[in-house]
Amino acid sequence: MPDLPDPLLDLGDLPVPMRMQPGLRRCERVQLHRLQPGSVLHAEKLALIQSGWHPLTVAGFDAAPVITTVREAAGLSPEDPTPLALALEEDLAVLDGPTATLPWLSVCTPSHWAPEEKLGLDWGAAHAPVADNQALMAAQRQVVALCTNGLCWERSVYTLASSDRHDQHPQRASRKPWPAAQGVDLARQAWLRVERQSFFPVRGRPGQAVFSIRLQIERLDISAGLPERAAKLHEWLASMSEAVARYKGLAEVRPRVLDWLTERGR
């Protein structure tokens, strides 16, 4: 295999065995990241905004404290007119503790889900389509209470994708079929997709939290460029249930990816 760039994505939070569960951990503060003009993500977001995209808000919900909180957390100047969607890498939402609902969504790069279908739903309903969601559903009250208790929390969600497009809204980007390739040729056409999800309190709104999602994408042959990383990715993917693999669109391609990761991990 030719020399590859050093992998950038952290696999330290890769869940092994892979289970659909909250996986929250306490953090001192949430770090938000400036979106770099000229980047691929900036270009995708800019095109979406120019097409008429805008944040979604439940009638009567005042998003001003949320926007102020986020701008302060990111160190953005009050005079900066750049909308949050173009100022930050992160997509954003609000989780309201008392109602367990999502009254505000500023999501440009969803992973095969439609934000407009989640607006105003409670936490359980929003996660109902998730495969093997028993642990998530059983803990929904505790999870909502934890995420809106005024502290900062974070988790990481990993998957593989057949496209390097950030925005995978089902009406804007249908799932790209997996190629028939094998081995490294397949790994060069697969992308590790990682969401760093965080919760932090809305200033002046007890019981409300900002939900931030930072999406990072890396080609699989780069992410698995070192044997120990390939072995860890193999363990994660092999431990995924069949139901979750189907939900994530990986059922057909998983055996071929596992074969390559096995070879790469030696």
SEVEXKE-199550 format. One record per residue (C-alpha): residue number from 1; residue in one letter; x, y, z. Coordinates in Angstrom, 1 decimal, padded with zeros to 4 digits. Layout:
! residues N
<NUM a <X Y Z>>
...
! end
This chain:
! residues 266
<1 m <000.0 000.0 000.0>>
<2 p <001.4 003.5 -000.8>>
<3 d <002.2 005.9 001.9>>
<4 l <-001.0 007.5 003.3>>
<5 p <-001.6 010.7 005.3>>
<6 d <-001.6 010.2 009.0>>
<7 p <-005.2 009.5 010.2>>
<8 l <-006.8 012.4 011.9>>
<9 l <-009.9 010.9 013.5>>
<10 d <-009.7 009.8 017.1>>
<11 l <-010.7 006.1 017.7>>
<12 g <-010.4 006.4 021.4>>
<13 d <-014.2 006.5 021.9>>
<14 l <-015.0 003.8 019.4>>
<15 p <-017.5 001.6 021.2>>
<16 v <-016.5 -002.1 021.4>>
<17 p <-018.7 -004.0 021.5>>
<18 m <-020.8 -001.7 019.4>>
<19 r <-024.2 -001.2 021.1>>
<20 m <-026.9 001.5 020.5>>
<21 q <-026.8 003.1 024.0>>
<22 p <-026.4 006.7 025.4>>
<23 g <-022.6 006.4 026.1>>
<24 l <-022.5 009.9 027.7>>
<25 r <-019.4 011.1 029.5>>
<26 r <-018.9 014.3 031.6>>
<27 c <-016.7 017.1 030.2>>
<28 e <-015.6 020.4 031.7>>
<29 r <-016.6 022.4 028.7>>
<30 v <-017.7 022.0 025.2>>
<31 q <-015.4 023.1 022.4>>
<32 l <-016.9 024.5 019.3>>
<33 h <-015.0 024.8 016.0>>
<34 r <-014.8 027.7 013.5>>
<35 l <-015.8 026.7 010.0>>
<36 q <-013.1 027.5 007.6>>
<37 p <-014.1 029.3 004.4>>
<38 g <-013.0 027.4 001.4>>
<39 s <-013.4 024.0 003.1>>
<40 v <-015.7 021.3 001.6>>
<41 l <-018.0 021.6 004.6>>
<42 h <-018.3 025.4 004.2>>
<43 a <-019.1 024.9 000.5>>
<44 e <-021.8 022.4 001.3>>
<45 k <-023.4 024.6 004.0>>
<46 l <-023.2 027.8 001.9>>
<47 a <-024.9 026.1 -001.1>>
<48 l <-027.6 024.8 001.2>>
<49 i <-028.2 028.2 002.8>>
<50 q <-028.3 029.9 -000.7>>
<51 s <-031.0 027.4 -001.7>>
<52 g <-033.3 028.7 001.0>>
<53 w <-032.4 026.5 004.0>>
<54 h <-033.0 028.0 007.5>>
<55 p <-033.1 026.8 011.1>>
<56 l <-036.3 025.1 012.2>>
<57 t <-038.3 026.5 015.1>>
<58 v <-041.4 025.4 016.9>>
<59 a <-044.0 028.2 017.0>>
<60 g <-043.5 030.5 019.9>>
<61 f <-040.0 029.3 020.8>>
<62 d <-037.5 032.1 021.3>>
<63 a <-034.1 031.0 020.0>>
<64 a <-032.3 034.3 020.9>>
<65 p <-030.9 032.9 024.2>>
<66 v <-029.7 029.8 022.4>>
<67 i <-027.9 031.8 019.7>>
<68 t <-026.3 034.1 022.3>>
<69 t <-025.1 031.1 024.3>>
<70 v <-023.6 029.4 021.3>>
<71 r <-021.9 032.6 020.1>>
<72 e <-020.4 033.2 023.5>>
<73 a <-019.2 029.6 023.8>>
<74 a <-017.6 029.8 020.4>>
<75 g <-016.0 033.2 021.1>>
<76 l <-017.8 034.9 018.2>>
<77 s <-018.0 038.6 018.2>>
<78 p <-021.5 040.1 018.8>>
<79 e <-020.9 042.3 015.7>>
<80 d <-020.2 039.3 013.5>>
<81 p <-023.2 038.9 011.2>>
<82 t <-022.3 035.4 010.0>>
<83 p <-025.1 032.9 010.7>>
<84 l <-024.1 030.1 013.1>>
<85 a <-024.5 027.5 010.3>>
<86 l <-021.7 029.2 008.4>>
<87 a <-019.6 030.3 011.4>>
<88 l <-019.2 026.9 013.0>>
<89 e <-018.6 023.3 011.9>>
<90 e <-021.2 022.1 014.4>>
<91 d <-024.8 021.5 013.6>>
<92 l <-027.0 022.6 016.5>>
<93 a <-030.3 021.8 018.2>>
<94 v <-032.1 022.5 021.6>>
<95 l <-033.2 019.8 024.0>>
<96 d <-035.9 021.1 026.4>>
<97 g <-035.8 019.1 029.7>>
<98 p <-039.3 019.6 031.0>>
<99 t <-041.0 018.5 027.8>>
<100 a <-038.1 016.3 026.5>>
<101 t <-038.7 017.9 023.1>>
<102 l <-036.5 019.4 020.3>>
<103 p <-038.0 022.9 019.7>>
<104 w <-035.1 024.3 017.6>>
<105 l <-032.9 022.6 015.0>>
<106 s <-030.1 024.1 012.9>>
<107 v <-028.9 021.0 011.2>>
<108 c <-027.3 021.2 007.7>>
<109 t <-025.6 017.8 007.6>>
<110 p <-027.9 015.0 008.9>>
<111 s <-026.9 011.4 008.5>>
<112 h <-029.8 010.0 006.6>>
<113 w <-032.5 011.6 008.7>>
<114 a <-034.8 014.6 008.1>>
<115 p <-034.6 017.4 010.7>>
<116 e <-038.0 018.7 009.8>>
<117 e <-039.5 015.3 010.8>>
<118 k <-037.9 015.6 014.3>>
<119 l <-038.9 019.2 015.1>>
<120 g <-041.0 019.3 018.3>>
<121 l <-040.9 015.6 018.9>>
<122 d <-040.0 014.2 022.3>>
<123 w <-036.7 012.3 022.7>>
<124 g <-038.2 008.9 022.5>>
<125 a <-040.2 009.6 019.4>>
<126 a <-037.2 011.1 017.7>>
<127 h <-035.1 008.0 018.3>>
<128 a <-037.9 005.4 017.7>>
<129 p <-036.6 004.5 014.2>>
<130 v <-033.1 003.6 015.6>>
<131 a <-032.4 -000.2 015.4>>
<132 d <-031.7 -002.1 018.7>>
<133 n <-032.9 001.0 020.6>>
<134 q <-034.1 -000.8 023.7>>
<135 a <-031.4 000.7 025.9>>
<136 l <-031.9 004.2 024.5>>
<137 m <-035.7 004.0 025.0>>
<138 a <-035.5 002.6 028.5>>
<139 a <-033.1 005.3 029.6>>
<140 q <-034.7 008.2 027.8>>
<141 r <-036.0 010.0 030.9>>
<142 q <-032.7 009.7 032.7>>
<143 v <-030.8 010.7 029.5>>
<144 v <-032.9 013.9 029.0>>
<145 a <-032.5 014.8 032.7>>
<146 l <-028.8 014.3 032.6>>
<147 c <-028.3 016.3 029.4>>
<148 t <-030.3 019.2 030.7>>
<149 n <-028.9 019.4 034.3>>
<150 g <-026.7 022.4 033.7>>
<151 l <-023.5 020.4 033.1>>
<152 c <-021.6 019.5 029.9>>
<153 w <-021.8 016.1 028.4>>
<154 e <-020.4 014.5 025.2>>
<155 r <-020.6 011.2 023.2>>
<156 s <-019.3 009.9 019.9>>
<157 v <-021.2 008.1 017.2>>
<158 y <-019.3 006.2 014.4>>
<159 t <-020.5 004.8 011.1>>
<160 l <-019.3 004.0 007.6>>
<161 a <-020.6 005.7 004.5>>
<162 s <-020.4 005.1 000.8>>
<163 s <-020.2 008.9 000.1>>
<164 d <-018.0 011.7 001.3>>
<165 r <-020.8 014.2 001.2>>
<166 h <-021.4 015.7 004.6>>
<167 d <-025.1 016.5 004.0>>
<168 q <-026.9 013.2 003.7>>
<169 h <-030.5 014.4 004.1>>
<170 p <-032.7 011.6 002.5>>
<171 q <-034.3 014.1 000.2>>
<172 r <-031.1 015.7 -000.9>>
<173 a <-028.8 012.8 -001.0>>
<174 s <-030.1 009.3 -001.3>>
<175 r <-027.8 006.5 -000.2>>
<176 k <-025.1 005.9 -002.7>>
<177 p <-024.8 002.1 -003.6>>
<178 w <-021.7 000.5 -002.3>>
<179 p <-019.2 -000.4 -005.0>>
<180 a <-018.6 -004.0 -006.0>>
<181 a <-014.9 -003.5 -005.2>>
<182 q <-012.8 -005.6 -002.8>>
<183 g <-009.9 -005.0 -000.5>>
<184 v <-008.1 -001.6 -000.6>>
<185 d <-010.1 -000.5 -003.6>>
<186 l <-013.2 -000.8 -001.5>>
<187 a <-011.5 001.0 001.5>>
<188 r <-010.7 003.9 -000.8>>
<189 q <-014.4 004.3 -001.6>>
<190 a <-015.6 004.1 002.0>>
<191 w <-015.6 006.8 004.6>>
<192 l <-015.5 006.7 008.4>>
<193 r <-018.1 009.2 009.6>>
<194 v <-017.8 010.4 013.2>>
<195 e <-020.2 012.6 015.0>>
<196 r <-018.9 014.3 018.2>>
<197 q <-022.2 015.1 020.0>>
<198 s <-022.2 017.4 023.0>>
<199 f <-024.7 019.0 025.4>>
<200 f <-024.2 022.3 027.3>>
<201 p <-026.6 024.6 029.2>>
<202 v <-028.5 027.5 027.6>>
<203 r <-027.6 030.6 029.6>>
<204 g <-030.7 031.9 031.5>>
<205 r <-032.8 028.9 030.5>>
<206 p <-032.6 026.3 033.3>>
<207 g <-033.6 022.8 032.0>>
<208 q <-032.6 023.6 028.4>>
<209 a <-029.4 022.4 026.7>>
<210 v <-027.7 023.1 023.3>>
<211 f <-027.1 019.9 021.4>>
<212 s <-024.1 020.3 019.2>>
<213 i <-022.9 017.8 016.5>>
<214 r <-019.5 018.1 014.9>>
<215 l <-019.2 015.8 011.9>>
<216 q <-015.8 014.6 010.7>>
<217 i <-015.2 012.3 007.6>>
<218 e <-012.1 010.4 006.7>>
<219 r <-011.4 007.8 004.0>>
<220 l <-011.4 004.3 005.5>>
<221 d <-008.0 003.3 004.1>>
<222 i <-006.5 006.4 005.9>>
<223 s <-008.4 005.8 009.1>>
<224 a <-007.3 002.2 009.1>>
<225 g <-003.8 003.0 007.9>>
<226 l <-002.1 001.5 011.0>>
<227 p <-002.6 -002.2 011.9>>
<228 e <-003.7 -001.4 015.4>>
<229 r <-006.4 001.0 014.1>>
<230 a <-007.5 -001.5 011.5>>
<231 a <-007.8 -004.1 014.3>>
<232 k <-009.9 -001.8 016.5>>
<233 l <-012.2 -000.9 013.6>>
<234 h <-012.6 -004.6 012.8>>
<235 e <-013.6 -005.3 016.4>>
<236 w <-016.1 -002.5 016.3>>
<237 l <-017.7 -003.5 013.0>>
<238 a <-017.8 -007.2 013.8>>
<239 s <-019.6 -006.6 017.1>>
<240 m <-022.4 -004.6 015.4>>
<241 s <-025.7 -006.5 015.4>>
<242 e <-027.3 -007.4 012.0>>
<243 a <-030.2 -005.1 012.8>>
<244 v <-027.9 -002.1 013.4>>
<245 a <-025.9 -003.0 010.2>>
<246 r <-029.1 -002.9 008.2>>
<247 y <-030.2 000.3 009.8>>
<248 k <-026.9 001.9 008.9>>
<249 g <-026.9 000.6 005.4>>
<250 l <-023.9 -001.7 006.0>>
<251 a <-025.3 -005.2 005.9>>
<252 e <-024.3 -005.9 002.3>>
<253 v <-020.8 -004.4 002.5>>
<254 r <-019.8 -005.4 006.0>>
<255 p <-018.3 -008.8 005.2>>
<256 r <-016.0 -007.3 002.5>>
<257 v <-014.9 -004.5 004.8>>
<258 l <-014.2 -007.0 007.6>>
<259 d <-012.1 -009.1 005.2>>
<260 w <-009.9 -006.1 004.3>>
<261 l <-009.6 -004.9 008.0>>
<262 t <-008.5 -008.4 008.9>>
<263 e <-005.7 -008.2 006.4>>
<264 r <-004.8 -004.7 007.3>>
<265 g <-004.8 -005.4 011.0>>
<266 r <-002.1 -008.1 010.8>>
! end
